[in-house]
Amino acid sequence: MVARRYLISGIVQGVGYRYFAVRVARRLGLRGYVRNLPDGRVEVYAEGTLEQLDQLRVYLQEGPPAAVVQRVEETEVPPSGRWDSFEVVY
């Protein structure tokens, strides 16, 4: 089990990005969260296998149809083990 934090920049708030991320992450079997940040970016924290997280990265770069993803910053972080599912955090 590994964990990564993704910071997604571009037109990613108000376009369904968080709910897109939840659908993808749950389909991949990941645990963690997605949330909007005050600076206009979206943060995704996900725990899973390297293969699952690599697949997630591809989807995050694409985003939902109304999004314009300019950048995805990825950082490996220690797994917290705190999450039982993947959800939107407000």
N, C-alpha and C positions, 0 to 999 in steps of 0.2 A: 504494500500500500504506500503510495506516494501522494503528495499534494502539490498543487500549483495555484498561484494567484495570477489572474489575468486582469489587466486594465485595458479597456477598450475605449478608443477615442474616435470621434467623428460625429455623425448624426446618429446617435444611439439612444437618446432619451425621447420618449413620446412616440416611438415607432414600433412598440411591441417587442423590443429587444429582450427585456427580462423574461417575458413569457416564452419567447423563442428559446432562450438559453435553458429554461426549466424543462421544456419538452425534450430538447436534445440531450441534456444531462441525464434525465430520467430514462430515456430510451437507451442510453449508453450504460446505465447502471451505476452512475456516479452519485456521490453524496457531497453536500456543501450548500452554497447559497449564491445568489446573484442580487445585487442592489445598485441603485443609482447613487452616484456621488455628487456632492454639491457643485463640483467643478464641471459637470456635464459629461463625465465619463461614466462607464458602467464597470463595476468590479465583479468578478466571478472568482469564487474560491471553490475548488473541486478536489475531492479525494477519490483515488481509484488506481488502476494499473497504468503503467506508462503507455500502453497501447490505447486505453480508453481516453487518457488525457491528450494524447496526440490527435486522436479523432476529434475530440472536443475542440481543439485549437483550430482545426480546419473549418468547423462549423461557425465558430466565433468570428473568424476572419470574414466569412461570407455574410452572416447575419440574416435577419428577415428581409423581405423584399423592400420595405420602406427605409431601411437603414443604409447609411453610407459609412462603412468602416474604413477609417484612415490608418489606424494603428492598433496592434494588439501587443502589449508588453506582457511578457511571461516571466514569472519568478517561481523557482522551486522553493517551497516552504515546508516546515515540519507538519506532518498530519496531526490534526487535533483529536481525531476520533470522536468528536462531539456531535457530528451530524448523522442522523439515521436515514435521511432522505435528502432530496435536493429541493430547495424552496426559495421563494422571494423573501428578502429581508427588507423591512421598511425602516 
